[in-house]
Amino acid sequence: MGIVAGLDSSSGSTRIVVCDADTGAVLRQGYAPHPVEAKAAEADPQVWLLSLGEAASGGLLEGVQAIGVSAQQHGMIPLDAHGTSVRPALLGNDKRAQVAAADLVDALGGRQAWAEAVGSVPQAAQPLAKLRWLARNEPESAQHTAAVMQPHDWLVWQLLGRPARRTTDRGAASGTGYWSAATGTYRPDLVELALGHQAALPEVLGPSEAAGTTPEGLLISAGTGETMAAAFGLGVGVGDAVVSLGASGSVMVVHHEALVDPSGLITSFADATGMHLPVVHTLNAVRALRGTAELLGTDLEGLSELALKSSPGSYGLVLLPYLEGERTPQLPHTAGSLSGLRRESMKPEHLARAAFEGMLCSLADAMDVLRGRGVEVQRVFLLGAAAELPAVQAAAPAIFGTQVVVPQPAEYAALGAARQAAWALGVSQGTLAPHTPPAWQGAAAQVLEPGDEVAVGQAVRQQYGATRDQIHPGAFGA
């Protein structure tokens, strides 16, 4: 069918993969860092274009017929009536809007009202909360804001030459706080609630639709957020859970419908295929491992080696890894707890094992929130550098109680963007149906089976759950 490209503009860099449109085989790759600090809370969007140009240099895109764009989520770019940024983009890691988010929760009547309205409760990262922050702290910038875009929307718009039509996709829109995955519609009244007046919002395209064609004839697909692009690049489907092990953690599952969760634990994202990606977040994942490693005077690899010298259950030692408070369960002001100390359990290897089990049991709790709503989990994809640790791989299948897949490291967000580009190209050429994405080969991966260890994993979870409920009774309701 031809050659396509996918670019992922993350918080720190641009990565491009050029792929065969039929098979997904990677033909060429490009990379360039953003010329800004990766942890910055603001950025001039122009730096993303500079990085994109550098990553695509040297003829990387020669022969490419279509491009898909993935980008960091939750960034907010306020534009004036002429399409010019009124201030630097506010990025997803900007925590200044925490008070604004709490204000918005109250302004609509509480968490349940928000869950029913848009499938999520306002969080500081969302563009909605950033609009509220802008109105409260930079009223002049807010007054000049006539349109709002996110990073992937803005990049697609730039690639197309800044046309009058601005577009986004379901995946990116579902993270804004003012678009509902359940109804597939915007809530302009919520934008006005946050900003103080209406603002133009990009048109939401279907998964296989094209955003447009450049003057040179290059097809640009709808694009999507990084999370949705990575899921599409991995090739996950219904019944697949993706567990992300970063400093914090998340569990998302491909599901056939959006979930309305009055508790606010579930965020109802849309995916890049027309399905849904309900997500549950935890505040503590690898940060609990790193903290334990520092306490024991080692690194993550050393902590893993220590943990494997212990046994399941860590001799009764239980670590509740709520070091930064916790979001699932909702315990924002709590701290971590170490329980079960006895003379025989007071050894470095048992503490190391308890850290791994605590992290995985906390993520299993998050997965159970989704399972409790009827979401099917048949296998778990484990992402993040910590997924390679032997102690994680030894304990995860039993604790999750299902097959665990550890994909080989790859640029999955860029691959997902490229797969979307191939889909849009195929539809435009009449070789693919609008509801049937290209059947690219799935991620190369290591597959781990729970085998006979399921009962052992259940016992570890029971020990963890009993400790959690004793220290935080009612944390997950009745």
C-alpha positions in Angstrom: 0.0 0.0 0.0 3.0 2.3 0.6 5.0 3.9 3.3 3.7 5.8 6.3 5.2 7.6 9.3 4.2 8.1 12.9 5.6 10.9 15.0 5.4 11.1 18.8 6.0 14.5 20.4 6.5 13.6 24.0 7.3 15.8 26.9 11.1 15.7 26.1 11.6 14.7 22.5 10.2 13.9 19.1 10.5 10.3 17.8 9.5 9.3 14.2 9.1 5.9 12.8 8.7 5.2 9.1 6.8 2.0 8.4 5.6 -0.3 5.7 1.9 0.5 5.5 0.9 -3.2 5.0 3.0 -4.9 7.6 4.1 -2.3 10.1 7.7 -3.2 9.6 9.9 -0.3 10.7 12.0 1.0 7.8 13.6 4.2 9.3 13.6 6.1 12.6 14.4 9.6 13.7 14.9 11.3 17.0 15.5 14.8 18.4 15.2 16.3 21.9 13.0 19.3 22.6 15.2 22.3 23.2 13.6 22.8 26.6 13.9 21.1 30.0 11.8 17.9 29.9 10.2 18.7 33.3 9.2 22.2 32.5 5.6 23.1 33.2 5.4 25.5 30.2 6.7 25.5 26.7 6.6 27.6 23.5 4.8 25.3 21.1 7.3 26.3 18.4 10.0 24.2 20.0 7.9 21.1 19.1 8.1 22.1 15.5 11.9 22.7 15.7 12.3 19.3 17.3 10.0 17.7 14.6 12.1 19.3 11.8 15.3 18.0 13.3 14.0 14.5 13.8 12.8 14.4 10.2 16.0 15.7 8.7 18.2 13.7 6.3 15.4 12.7 4.0 13.7 10.5 6.7 10.2 11.2 5.3 11.2 10.5 1.6 8.4 8.4 -0.1 6.1 8.8 2.9 2.4 9.0 1.8 0.7 9.6 5.2 1.7 10.8 8.7 0.0 10.2 12.1 0.7 12.4 15.1 0.9 11.4 18.7 1.7 13.9 21.4 1.9 14.5 25.1 -1.5 14.6 26.7 -3.2 17.3 28.8 -1.2 20.2 27.4 -3.3 23.3 26.8 -2.5 25.9 24.1 -4.7 29.0 24.3 -5.0 30.8 21.0 -6.3 34.3 20.1 -8.7 35.1 17.3 -5.8 35.0 14.8 -4.5 31.6 15.9 -1.6 33.0 17.8 -0.7 31.6 21.2 -1.6 34.1 23.9 1.0 32.6 26.3 3.3 29.5 26.4 1.5 26.2 26.5 0.6 24.8 29.9 1.8 21.2 30.1 0.4 18.1 31.7 2.8 18.1 34.6 1.8 21.6 35.7 0.4 21.2 39.2 -0.6 24.9 39.6 -4.2 24.1 38.7 -4.9 21.8 41.7 -7.0 24.5 43.5 -8.7 25.4 40.2 -9.7 21.7 39.7 -11.1 21.5 43.2 -13.1 24.7 42.6 -14.6 23.2 39.4 -15.6 20.0 41.3 -17.7 22.2 43.7 -18.9 24.5 40.9 -20.8 21.7 39.1 -22.1 20.0 42.3 -19.5 17.4 43.2 -17.7 14.4 41.8 -20.7 12.4 40.7 -22.0 15.4 38.6 -18.7 15.5 36.8 -18.5 11.7 36.3 -22.0 11.8 34.7 -21.2 14.9 32.6 -17.8 13.9 31.0 -16.7 10.6 32.6 -14.0 12.1 34.8 -13.6 14.4 37.8 -11.4 17.5 37.2 -7.7 17.0 37.8 -4.9 19.6 37.7 -3.5 18.1 34.5 -6.6 18.6 32.4 -7.0 21.5 30.0 -10.3 22.3 31.7 -8.6 23.0 35.0 -5.8 24.9 33.2 -8.5 27.2 31.7 -9.9 27.9 35.2 -6.4 28.6 36.4 -5.8 31.0 33.5 -9.1 32.8 34.2 -8.1 33.2 37.9 -4.4 34.0 37.6 -3.9 35.6 34.1 -7.3 37.2 33.3 -5.9 39.2 30.4 -4.6 36.0 28.7 -8.0 34.4 29.4 -9.8 37.3 27.9 -7.8 37.0 24.7 -8.3 33.2 24.5 -10.6 32.5 21.5 -9.7 28.9 20.9 -8.1 26.0 22.8 -6.0 23.2 21.4 -3.9 20.4 22.8 -0.3 19.5 21.5 -1.4 16.8 19.0 -4.2 19.0 17.7 -1.8 21.9 17.3 0.9 19.9 15.5 -1.6 18.5 13.0 -2.9 22.0 12.4 0.7 23.2 11.8 1.5 20.4 9.4 -1.6 21.2 7.4 -0.6 24.9 7.1 -2.9 26.3 9.8 -6.2 25.8 7.9 -9.5 27.3 9.1 -10.6 23.8 10.1 -9.0 22.6 13.3 -9.4 19.0 14.3 -8.7 16.5 17.1 -9.7 12.9 17.8 -11.8 11.0 20.4 -8.8 9.9 22.4 -7.3 13.4 22.9 -10.7 15.0 23.4 -11.6 12.5 26.2 -8.8 13.9 28.3 -9.8 17.5 28.2 -12.5 17.5 30.9 -15.1 19.0 28.5 -15.8 16.2 26.1 -17.7 13.0 27.0 -16.6 9.6 25.8 -20.0 8.3 26.6 -22.0 10.7 24.5 -19.2 11.7 22.0 -20.0 15.4 22.4 -18.4 18.5 23.8 -19.8 20.3 26.9 -19.1 24.0 25.9 -20.9 25.1 29.0 -18.1 23.6 31.0 -15.5 25.5 29.0 -17.5 28.7 29.9 -17.7 27.6 33.5 -13.9 27.4 33.6 -12.8 30.2 31.3 -15.6 32.7 31.8 -16.6 32.7 28.2 -16.9 30.4 25.2 -13.9 29.3 23.1 -13.6 27.5 19.8 -12.9 23.8 20.1 -11.4 21.5 17.4 -13.7 19.2 15.4 -13.5 15.6 16.7 -12.7 13.1 13.9 -13.4 9.4 13.8 -10.4 6.9 14.2 -9.8 6.3 10.5 -10.6 9.8 9.2 -8.0 12.1 7.8 -7.5 15.6 9.2 -6.5 16.8 5.7 -3.8 16.8 3.0 -0.8 19.1 2.8 -0.2 21.1 -0.3 2.4 18.5 -1.3 -0.2 15.8 -1.1 0.8 14.2 2.2 -2.2 12.8 4.1 -2.4 13.7 7.8 -4.5 11.3 9.9 -6.6 12.4 12.9 -3.7 11.8 15.4 -4.3 11.1 19.1 -2.9 11.3 22.6 0.2 9.4 23.6 -1.7 6.9 25.8 -4.1 6.0 23.0 -1.3 5.8 20.4 0.8 3.5 22.6 -2.2 1.1 23.1 -2.8 1.1 19.3 0.9 0.5 18.7 0.9 -2.4 21.1 -2.1 -4.0 19.4 -4.2 -4.4 22.5 -7.8 -5.4 22.2 -10.9 -6.1 24.4 -9.8 -8.0 27.5 -6.3 -6.6 27.5 -5.1 -4.5 30.4 -2.1 -2.2 30.2 -0.3 -1.6 33.5 2.1 1.2 33.3 5.0 1.3 35.9 6.2 4.8 36.2 6.9 6.8 39.4 3.1 6.6 39.6 1.1 3.8 38.1 -2.0 3.3 35.9 -4.2 0.4 34.7 -6.2 0.8 31.6 -8.3 -1.8 29.8 -9.8 -1.8 26.3 -13.6 -1.9 26.8 -16.7 -1.7 24.7 -18.3 1.2 26.5 -17.5 4.3 28.6 -17.9 3.9 32.3 -19.5 6.5 34.6 -17.9 6.2 38.0 -19.5 8.5 40.7 -16.5 7.8 43.0 -14.2 9.4 40.4 -11.7 6.5 40.5 -12.2 5.7 36.9 -11.4 8.1 34.1 -13.3 7.3 30.9 -10.9 7.8 28.0 -11.7 6.9 24.4 -9.2 4.9 22.5 -7.8 5.3 18.9 -10.1 2.6 17.4 -13.6 3.6 18.4 -13.5 1.6 21.6 -13.0 2.9 25.2 -10.0 3.0 27.6 -11.2 3.3 31.2 -8.2 4.1 33.3 -7.5 3.9 37.1 -4.4 5.7 38.4 -2.3 5.2 41.4 0.1 7.8 42.8 2.7 5.3 43.9 4.4 2.7 41.8 8.2 2.7 41.1 8.7 5.6 43.5 7.9 3.0 46.3 10.6 0.7 44.9 13.1 3.6 44.6 12.4 4.7 48.2 12.9 1.2 49.5 16.1 0.8 47.5 17.5 4.0 48.9 16.6 2.9 52.4 18.5 -0.4 51.8 21.5 1.3 50.1 21.0 -0.2 46.7 19.4 0.5 43.3 16.4 -1.1 41.6 18.4 -4.0 40.2 19.9 -4.7 43.6 16.5 -4.4 45.2 15.2 -7.0 42.7 18.1 -9.4 43.6 17.3 -9.0 47.3 13.6 -9.6 46.8 14.2 -12.9 45.1 16.0 -14.1 48.2 12.8 -13.8 50.1 9.6 -15.8 49.4 5.9 -14.9 48.5 4.3 -13.1 51.4 7.7 -11.6 52.6 7.5 -13.5 55.9 4.4 -11.6 56.8 5.8 -8.1 56.0 3.3 -5.9 54.2 4.2 -2.5 52.7 1.3 -0.2 51.8 3.1 2.0 49.2 1.0 5.2 49.8 4.1 7.3 50.1 2.7 10.4 48.3 -0.8 9.9 49.6 -3.0 7.8 47.2 -5.6 8.3 44.5 -6.8 4.6 44.4 -8.1 4.3 47.1 -8.8 8.0 47.7 -6.4 8.7 50.6 -4.8 12.0 49.5 -3.4 12.9 52.9 -2.2 9.5 54.1 1.4 8.0 54.2 2.8 4.6 53.5 2.7 1.9 56.2 5.0 -1.1 57.0 3.2 -3.8 58.9 4.0 -7.3 60.2 7.4 -6.7 61.7 8.7 -9.7 63.6 12.2 -10.7 64.4 12.3 -13.2 61.5 10.9 -10.7 59.0 13.3 -7.9 59.8 15.7 -8.7 57.0 16.6 -6.6 53.9 15.3 -9.3 51.5 11.9 -9.4 53.1 11.5 -5.6 53.0 12.6 -5.7 49.3 10.0 -8.4 48.5 7.3 -6.4 50.4 8.0 -3.4 48.3 7.5 -5.3 45.0 4.4 -7.1 46.4 3.0 -3.8 47.8 3.4 -2.0 44.4 1.8 -4.9 42.5 -1.0 -5.4 45.0 -1.8 -1.7 44.8 -2.1 -2.0 41.0 -4.2 -5.1 41.4 -6.5 -3.1 43.6 -6.8 -0.6 40.8 -7.5 -3.4 38.3 -10.2 -4.7 40.6 -12.0 -1.3 40.4 -12.4 -1.9 36.7 -13.3 -5.6 37.1 -15.9 -4.6 39.6 -17.6 -2.6 36.8 -17.7 -5.7 34.6 -14.5 -5.0 32.7 -12.9 -8.2 31.5 -9.2 -8.8 32.0 -7.7 -11.8 30.2 -4.1 -10.7 30.0 -1.9 -7.9 31.3 0.6 -5.9 29.3 3.3 -4.6 31.7 5.0 -1.4 30.5 7.9 0.7 31.9 11.6 0.0 32.6 10.7 -1.7 35.9 8.7 -4.4 34.0 12.1 -5.8 33.1 13.1 -6.4 36.7 13.2 -10.1 37.6 11.3 -9.6 40.9 8.5 -7.9 39.0 8.3 -10.7 36.5 8.4 -13.3 39.2 5.5 -11.9 41.2 3.2 -10.2 38.7 1.5 -13.2 37.1 0.5 -14.7 40.4 -0.6 -11.4 41.9 -2.6 -10.3 38.9 -3.9 -13.8 38.5 -3.5 -13.9 34.7 -1.1 -14.0 31.8 1.4 -11.2 31.8 3.0 -9.8 28.6 6.2 -7.8 28.8 6.7 -6.2 25.4 10.2 -5.5 24.1 11.1 -1.8 24.3 9.9 0.1 21.2 8.5 3.4 20.2 4.9 2.2 20.7 3.3 5.7 20.6 5.0 6.5 17.3 4.1 3.1 16.0 0.5 3.6 16.9 0.5 7.0 15.1 2.0 5.3 12.0 -0.7 2.5 12.2 -3.4 5.2 12.3 -1.8 6.9 9.3 -1.9 3.6 7.4 -5.5 3.2 8.3 -6.5 6.6 7.0 -4.4 6.0 3.9 -6.1 2.7 3.3 -9.5 4.2 3.7 -8.7 7.0 1.3 -7.5 4.4 -1.3 -10.4 2.1 -0.8 -8.3 -0.8 0.5 -9.3 -0.7 4.1 -12.7 -0.3 5.7 -13.3 2.6 8.1 -14.0 0.2 11.0 -11.1 -2.2 10.3 -7.6 -1.0 11.2 -4.6 -2.5 9.4 -3.6 -5.9 10.8 0.0 -5.1 11.8 2.0 -7.7 13.7 1.7 -7.3 17.5 4.6 -6.3 19.8 7.4 -8.7 20.3 7.1 -9.7 23.9 7.9 -12.1 26.7 4.9 -14.0 27.9 4.7 -15.0 31.6 2.0 -17.5 32.8 0.8 -17.7 36.4 0.8 -21.5 36.3 0.4 -23.1 39.6 1.1 -19.9 41.5 -2.4 -18.4 41.3 -3.2 -19.6 44.8 0.1 -18.1 46.1 -0.8 -14.8 44.5 -4.2 -14.8 46.1 -2.7 -15.4 49.5 -0.3 -12.5 49.1 -3.2 -10.3 48.0 -5.3 -11.4 51.0 -2.5 -10.6 53.4 -2.1 -7.2 51.7 -5.9 -6.5 51.7 -6.3 -7.4 55.3 -3.5 -5.0 56.3 -5.0 -2.3 54.1 -8.5 -2.7 55.5 -7.2 -2.7 59.1 -5.2 0.5 58.7 -7.6 2.2 56.3 -11.1 0.7 57.0 -13.6 1.4 54.3 -11.0 2.7 51.9 -12.8 1.0 49.0 -16.3 1.4 50.4 -18.3 -1.2 52.1 
